[in-house]
Amino acid sequence: MALKMAQPWRDPKSHAWNLRQRTPPEVVNKLRGETVMLPVGAGVAVGKVGATVQASLRTSDPRTAKERHAEADVDLRRLWDRHRSGLARLPAKQAAALAGTLYEAWTMADG
């Protein structure tokens, strides 16, 4: 039997397309109740982690839904991978570079 690829799910009540994905068992207990923000078009969709994650793709067009689903699915899979692998230590050089980037962003926001 072939496995079915991830695809948008259409809500029978609102007829809006959604991303609906099962949370992997190894991360569900760590993340249950957490809020996730996923890229959807030019904006962000918010979903809550439980046995599944569901977030609106904010469209009724099937073609647009498929594109947005692919984008949000990649982001959600990266989140699962980050939580599986845990925290990573940064070398001092990389930490300093990130600190410089943050400092630049904060000082630009003030000016």
KARA-V949220 format. One record per helix or strand of 3 or more residues. SS is the DSSP state (2 for helix, 1 for strand). FROM is the first residue (numbers start at 1). LEN is the number of residues. If there is no record, write none. Layout:
BEGIN
SS:FROM:LEN, SS:FROM:LEN
END
This chain:
BEGIN
1:17:6, 2:25:7, 1:35:6, 1:43:6, 1:52:5, 2:62:24, 2:92:19
END
